[in-house]
Amino acid sequence: MRNPHSNGNVPKLEEADDATDGVILGLDGGATSTVCVCVPFFPYGDRFPEPIPILGRAVAGCTNRNSVGVSTLSTETAAKDSLEQVISEALSQSGSDKSHVRGVCLGVSGVNHPSDQGMVEHWIRDMFPSHVKVYVQNDAIVALASGTMGKLHGCVLIAGTGCIAYGFDEDGREARASGAGPILGDWGSGYGISAQALTAVIRAHDGRGPETMLTSTILKALGLSSPDELIGWTYADPSWARIAALVPQVVSCAEAGDEISDKILVDAADDLALSVKAVVQRLGLCGKDGTGSFPVVMVGGVLNANRKWDIGKEVSKRINKHFPGAQTIIPKVEPAVGAAWLAINFLTVKTDVS
């Protein structure tokens, strides 16, 4: 089947044997799915064609072992298998094989410690010949790159199943806020929004909270007959994405005038903007007078849902209130392409130095 993201002209590639041959793999491993794109290698990292040609694109399961349940050998194996599957499919679509690959960059959620990074890097290195360069980053970094053509400067806000704000200043210093997972307070995430909605339904049912339209809306969406059944449904499967999938129901109720739903979304927008504010202030991206210009790349289904109750627009308004020089950017390409841009930039910088 023809790849819908391709430009229609997929060249047959020979094995990379000089400075301009070969392909790059960019991967975005979120808490819900993993996307891999295969693009040609461009020897000049500051000049990319628009649109960048996508030779192959594939989607597989989650590669964040923390979001598929308690981390065990089986969840690590599932995450590794998803990586192998998505890489193989993208290369197959492109007409390439692993010998053509010059570099791989993976941005994966849950990479918050050097040990996490080293483990995932080891997985990928085992899949490729020794000449292939491998770079593993937090998924926020490749999301930032998707809005800056691979340049690491400014701030990115991701709000999908999870959420995180991450930034770099011009000297390469970095800072982050949120991104510690739903148990530790990522309430602007899809999981956080939905968990609060489920809590509101239970509180309304047992008399601790006011009645809410969320009760009938969520029960209908899940095919349940009583709030009591929500308890079993919630704990039957620990995956974050399953809970986060209820965000559209929360937005629909808020659009219909439900006060509980509206407050959940207002609080989420406040929390997401606060995460950006924390990163910007720690890095001084706004300058000494607070009016300096810098990009804020906004990524994720919570921010880009294009609904009447527009969470992304509300977050942008809050950011610009604090930082009038902030330039909010909705990327034209997906984070996996940002990962590919990063890999090319890393490779070309290394080449220039050598």
Helices and strands as residue ranges (DSSP letters): E 23-29, E 34-40, E 56-60, G 65-68, H 73-94, G 98-100, E 101-108, H 114-125, E 133-138, H 139-148, E 154-159, E 163-168, E 174-178, G 182-184, H 190-206, H 214-222, H 228-236, H 240-244, H 247-255, H 259-283, E 294-299, H 311-322, E 326-329, H 335-353
